[in-house]
């Protein structure tokens, strides 16, 4: 009897594999999505130390060692200091991982059957988008509580000059709401920051979701001065017309990106909004002529201002007119 299978093998496109890997990164499944044979799940490996076993054998993960961990067995930091991940930043990480490989290991700790990231979310997202199977992670001691986890992760970000004031504002608001910190003063004390700095930063939390999304897609705008200028513009716009404040702020952000404007330009827009539209001075116009050349006298309502203008006078005519005007004024 023939043993030929009634099923035909169908080649799997690389794009489908990448999509499966990306989906598995957010799934509780423990097996690697590329292991289609139904065999044992892939084991993790210590870098330069040989095979050490699967992740469910958590005792085999040694603190201080670095391992290639399958993406499906990695969990994001639940209090990640970074709240914003612009597409451009993730795309840049994808390109870096594809061209140079992972240059720096992420950091994480073992929790049951997964490795929870302390820091390295951008590399994690980039690896998923690139369709990579694993992320290199250095295993660290598990923080004693959620507050310590946040503080350790934020310190790592600051060392790399990563994260923005808007990230802080979004995350601090959430941490206070979850009662991880009692108030702004507790955050300031834990992070060794001035209470006034924490207060100013948290004021960015008034920005609506659509404005935050627009800012997140323009990394160049995520500086302290620019963010503060945009926040002040939004607050002024709310006082001017609350129903239009969000749209006006989005228009300003679009103009800043389109024309490469600076924070001073945003401040200028805010001041113009505060004072209202510039009122043009009204003037009474009278047409006159001199030596066959038409001119105009403008008398303005405000300020007692008067203007006389001619266009097309010859130099000789201009000299003659100037002499006549000076004579009339001297005799007045």
HELIX and SHEET records of a PDB file:
HELIX    1   1 UNK A   14  UNK A   24  1                                  11    
HELIX    2   2 UNK A   58  UNK A   60  5                                   3    
HELIX    3   3 UNK A   71  UNK A   73  5                                   3    
HELIX    4   4 UNK A   87  UNK A  100  1                                  14    
HELIX    5   5 UNK A  121  UNK A  130  1                                  10    
HELIX    6   6 UNK A  146  UNK A  159  1                                  14    
HELIX    7   7 UNK A  165  UNK A  177  1                                  13    
HELIX    8   8 UNK A  184  UNK A  191  1                                   8    
HELIX    9   9 UNK A  195  UNK A  202  1                                   8    
HELIX   10  10 UNK A  203  UNK A  206  5                                   4    
HELIX   11  11 UNK A  209  UNK A  216  1                                   8    
HELIX   12  12 UNK A  219  UNK A  221  5                                   3    
HELIX   13  13 UNK A  224  UNK A  241  1                                  18    
HELIX   14  14 UNK A  245  UNK A  259  1                                  15    
HELIX   15  15 UNK A  263  UNK A  275  1                                  13    
HELIX   16  16 UNK A  315  UNK A  331  1                                  17    
SHEET    1   A 7 UNK A  50  UNK A  53  0                                        
SHEET    2   A 7 UNK A  44  UNK A  46 -1                                        
SHEET    3   A 7 UNK A  66  UNK A  70 -1                                        
SHEET    4   A 7 UNK A 134  UNK A 139 -1                                        
SHEET    5   A 7 UNK A 106  UNK A 111  1                                        
SHEET    6   A 7 UNK A 114  UNK A 119 -1                                        
SHEET    7   A 7 UNK A  74  UNK A  75  1                                        
SHEET    1   B 3 UNK A 283  UNK A 290  0                                        
SHEET    2   B 3 UNK A 293  UNK A 300 -1                                        
SHEET    3   B 3 UNK A 306  UNK A 310 -1                                        
END                                                                             
